[in-house]
Amino acid sequence: MTSATQEPATPVERRISELTALLEKGMAEGIGVGDSLGVMCAELGEGRAVYTLKPGPAQANAMLTVHGGVLSTLMDTAMGSSVFTRLPDATLYTTLELKVNFVRPVALDDGELRCEAGTVHVGRRIATAEARVYNAEDKLVAHGSCTCLVQSFG
């Protein structure tokens, strides 16, 4: 990427820079899933995003494992970010459909989870992405897909 004083050179670099700034602002101001659930961005690339989550009591369900909604949020965040990196300037997205398959439970004292997401299709009006969540032992925890509505404001 270009230096901090220069404008990012490519549309993808601009989108990654924009998303990184939004995530950092959210953390600094204590808003968003990063602050409330501990969902953290580890990597952004063209059509790709990796987010992490350290399980703990804030993510518990009644069975004292990580709540499926938390895992779904982790995946939705990563998939949405992967879509965002492929969109042109002045274009946003919103999730229309989210499908998640849970493969195994996650204990609250398990190590850090890693969610890897990537785009499948990015069109003018619709985008799709897929994600997989792995535990600290690199075992699959959940996988899924999403469909996003793409909206240009330019």
Contacts in CASP RR format, 6 or more apart in sequence:
PFRMAT RR
TARGET T0000
AUTHOR 0000-0000-0000
METHOD contacts of the structure
MODEL  1
MTSATQEPATPVERRISELTALLEKGMAEGIGVGDSLGVMCAELGEGRAV
YTLKPGPAQANAMLTVHGGVLSTLMDTAMGSSVFTRLPDATLYTTLELKV
NFVRPVALDDGELRCEAGTVHVGRRIATAEARVYNAEDKLVAHGSCTCLV
QSFG
1 8 0 8 1.000
1 13 0 8 1.000
1 16 0 8 1.000
1 17 0 8 1.000
2 8 0 8 1.000
2 9 0 8 1.000
2 13 0 8 1.000
7 14 0 8 1.000
8 14 0 8 1.000
8 16 0 8 1.000
8 17 0 8 1.000
11 88 0 8 1.000
11 89 0 8 1.000
12 45 0 8 1.000
12 46 0 8 1.000
12 85 0 8 1.000
12 86 0 8 1.000
14 89 0 8 1.000
15 84 0 8 1.000
15 85 0 8 1.000
15 86 0 8 1.000
15 87 0 8 1.000
15 89 0 8 1.000
16 44 0 8 1.000
16 45 0 8 1.000
16 85 0 8 1.000
19 44 0 8 1.000
19 81 0 8 1.000
19 84 0 8 1.000
19 85 0 8 1.000
20 41 0 8 1.000
20 44 0 8 1.000
23 34 0 8 1.000
23 41 0 8 1.000
26 32 0 8 1.000
26 34 0 8 1.000
26 35 0 8 1.000
27 34 0 8 1.000
27 35 0 8 1.000
33 39 0 8 1.000
33 73 0 8 1.000
33 74 0 8 1.000
33 77 0 8 1.000
34 40 0 8 1.000
36 58 0 8 1.000
37 53 0 8 1.000
37 58 0 8 1.000
37 59 0 8 1.000
37 70 0 8 1.000
37 73 0 8 1.000
37 74 0 8 1.000
38 53 0 8 1.000
38 54 0 8 1.000
38 58 0 8 1.000
39 51 0 8 1.000
39 52 0 8 1.000
39 53 0 8 1.000
39 73 0 8 1.000
39 74 0 8 1.000
39 77 0 8 1.000
40 51 0 8 1.000
40 52 0 8 1.000
40 53 0 8 1.000
41 49 0 8 1.000
41 50 0 8 1.000
41 51 0 8 1.000
41 81 0 8 1.000
42 50 0 8 1.000
42 51 0 8 1.000
42 52 0 8 1.000
42 114 0 8 1.000
43 49 0 8 1.000
43 50 0 8 1.000
44 50 0 8 1.000
44 81 0 8 1.000
44 85 0 8 1.000
45 82 0 8 1.000
45 85 0 8 1.000
46 85 0 8 1.000
46 86 0 8 1.000
47 82 0 8 1.000
47 83 0 8 1.000
47 85 0 8 1.000
47 86 0 8 1.000
47 118 0 8 1.000
47 119 0 8 1.000
47 122 0 8 1.000
48 82 0 8 1.000
48 85 0 8 1.000
48 116 0 8 1.000
48 117 0 8 1.000
48 118 0 8 1.000
48 119 0 8 1.000
49 78 0 8 1.000
49 79 0 8 1.000
49 80 0 8 1.000
49 81 0 8 1.000
49 82 0 8 1.000
49 85 0 8 1.000
49 116 0 8 1.000
49 117 0 8 1.000
49 118 0 8 1.000
50 78 0 8 1.000
50 114 0 8 1.000
50 115 0 8 1.000
50 116 0 8 1.000
50 117 0 8 1.000
51 74 0 8 1.000
51 77 0 8 1.000
51 78 0 8 1.000
51 81 0 8 1.000
51 114 0 8 1.000
51 115 0 8 1.000
51 117 0 8 1.000
52 112 0 8 1.000
52 113 0 8 1.000
52 114 0 8 1.000
52 115 0 8 1.000
53 59 0 8 1.000
53 70 0 8 1.000
53 74 0 8 1.000
53 112 0 8 1.000
53 113 0 8 1.000
53 115 0 8 1.000
54 111 0 8 1.000
54 112 0 8 1.000
54 113 0 8 1.000
55 66 0 8 1.000
55 106 0 8 1.000
55 107 0 8 1.000
55 108 0 8 1.000
55 109 0 8 1.000
55 110 0 8 1.000
55 111 0 8 1.000
55 112 0 8 1.000
55 113 0 8 1.000
56 66 0 8 1.000
56 108 0 8 1.000
56 109 0 8 1.000
57 108 0 8 1.000
59 66 0 8 1.000
59 67 0 8 1.000
59 70 0 8 1.000
59 108 0 8 1.000
60 66 0 8 1.000
60 67 0 8 1.000
60 108 0 8 1.000
61 67 0 8 1.000
61 68 0 8 1.000
63 105 0 8 1.000
64 107 0 8 1.000
64 108 0 8 1.000
65 105 0 8 1.000
65 106 0 8 1.000
65 107 0 8 1.000
65 108 0 8 1.000
66 105 0 8 1.000
66 106 0 8 1.000
66 107 0 8 1.000
66 108 0 8 1.000
66 110 0 8 1.000
66 113 0 8 1.000
68 100 0 8 1.000
68 102 0 8 1.000
68 142 0 8 1.000
71 100 0 8 1.000
71 102 0 8 1.000
71 106 0 8 1.000
71 113 0 8 1.000
71 133 0 8 1.000
71 141 0 8 1.000
71 142 0 8 1.000
72 98 0 8 1.000
72 100 0 8 1.000
74 113 0 8 1.000
74 115 0 8 1.000
74 133 0 8 1.000
75 98 0 8 1.000
75 100 0 8 1.000
75 115 0 8 1.000
75 117 0 8 1.000
75 131 0 8 1.000
75 133 0 8 1.000
75 142 0 8 1.000
75 144 0 8 1.000
75 146 0 8 1.000
76 95 0 8 1.000
76 98 0 8 1.000
76 146 0 8 1.000
77 115 0 8 1.000
78 115 0 8 1.000
78 116 0 8 1.000
78 117 0 8 1.000
78 118 0 8 1.000
78 131 0 8 1.000
79 95 0 8 1.000
79 117 0 8 1.000
79 118 0 8 1.000
79 129 0 8 1.000
79 130 0 8 1.000
79 131 0 8 1.000
79 145 0 8 1.000
79 146 0 8 1.000
79 148 0 8 1.000
80 93 0 8 1.000
80 95 0 8 1.000
80 117 0 8 1.000
80 129 0 8 1.000
80 146 0 8 1.000
80 148 0 8 1.000
81 117 0 8 1.000
82 117 0 8 1.000
82 118 0 8 1.000
82 119 0 8 1.000
82 129 0 8 1.000
82 131 0 8 1.000
83 93 0 8 1.000
83 119 0 8 1.000
83 122 0 8 1.000
83 127 0 8 1.000
83 129 0 8 1.000
83 148 0 8 1.000
83 150 0 8 1.000
84 93 0 8 1.000
86 119 0 8 1.000
86 122 0 8 1.000
86 127 0 8 1.000
87 93 0 8 1.000
87 122 0 8 1.000
87 127 0 8 1.000
87 150 0 8 1.000
88 152 0 8 1.000
89 154 0 8 1.000
90 152 0 8 1.000
90 153 0 8 1.000
90 154 0 8 1.000
91 150 0 8 1.000
91 151 0 8 1.000
91 152 0 8 1.000
91 153 0 8 1.000
91 154 0 8 1.000
92 150 0 8 1.000
92 151 0 8 1.000
92 153 0 8 1.000
93 127 0 8 1.000
93 148 0 8 1.000
93 149 0 8 1.000
93 150 0 8 1.000
93 151 0 8 1.000
94 148 0 8 1.000
94 149 0 8 1.000
94 151 0 8 1.000
95 146 0 8 1.000
95 147 0 8 1.000
95 148 0 8 1.000
96 126 0 8 1.000
96 146 0 8 1.000
96 147 0 8 1.000
96 148 0 8 1.000
96 149 0 8 1.000
97 146 0 8 1.000
97 147 0 8 1.000
98 144 0 8 1.000
98 145 0 8 1.000
98 146 0 8 1.000
99 144 0 8 1.000
99 145 0 8 1.000
99 146 0 8 1.000
100 142 0 8 1.000
100 143 0 8 1.000
100 144 0 8 1.000
101 142 0 8 1.000
101 143 0 8 1.000
101 144 0 8 1.000
102 141 0 8 1.000
102 142 0 8 1.000
103 140 0 8 1.000
103 141 0 8 1.000
103 142 0 8 1.000
103 143 0 8 1.000
104 135 0 8 1.000
104 139 0 8 1.000
104 140 0 8 1.000
104 141 0 8 1.000
106 113 0 8 1.000
106 135 0 8 1.000
106 141 0 8 1.000
110 135 0 8 1.000
110 136 0 8 1.000
111 135 0 8 1.000
111 136 0 8 1.000
112 136 0 8 1.000
113 133 0 8 1.000
113 134 0 8 1.000
113 135 0 8 1.000
113 136 0 8 1.000
113 141 0 8 1.000
114 133 0 8 1.000
114 134 0 8 1.000
115 131 0 8 1.000
115 132 0 8 1.000
115 133 0 8 1.000
115 134 0 8 1.000
116 131 0 8 1.000
116 132 0 8 1.000
116 134 0 8 1.000
117 129 0 8 1.000
117 130 0 8 1.000
117 131 0 8 1.000
117 132 0 8 1.000
118 129 0 8 1.000
118 130 0 8 1.000
118 131 0 8 1.000
119 127 0 8 1.000
119 128 0 8 1.000
119 129 0 8 1.000
120 128 0 8 1.000
120 129 0 8 1.000
120 130 0 8 1.000
120 145 0 8 1.000
121 127 0 8 1.000
121 128 0 8 1.000
122 150 0 8 1.000
123 150 0 8 1.000
124 150 0 8 1.000
124 152 0 8 1.000
125 149 0 8 1.000
125 150 0 8 1.000
126 147 0 8 1.000
126 148 0 8 1.000
126 149 0 8 1.000
126 150 0 8 1.000
127 147 0 8 1.000
127 148 0 8 1.000
127 150 0 8 1.000
128 145 0 8 1.000
128 146 0 8 1.000
128 147 0 8 1.000
128 148 0 8 1.000
129 145 0 8 1.000
129 146 0 8 1.000
129 148 0 8 1.000
130 143 0 8 1.000
130 144 0 8 1.000
130 145 0 8 1.000
131 143 0 8 1.000
131 144 0 8 1.000
131 145 0 8 1.000
131 146 0 8 1.000
132 140 0 8 1.000
132 142 0 8 1.000
132 143 0 8 1.000
132 144 0 8 1.000
133 140 0 8 1.000
133 141 0 8 1.000
133 142 0 8 1.000
133 143 0 8 1.000
134 140 0 8 1.000
134 141 0 8 1.000
135 141 0 8 1.000
END
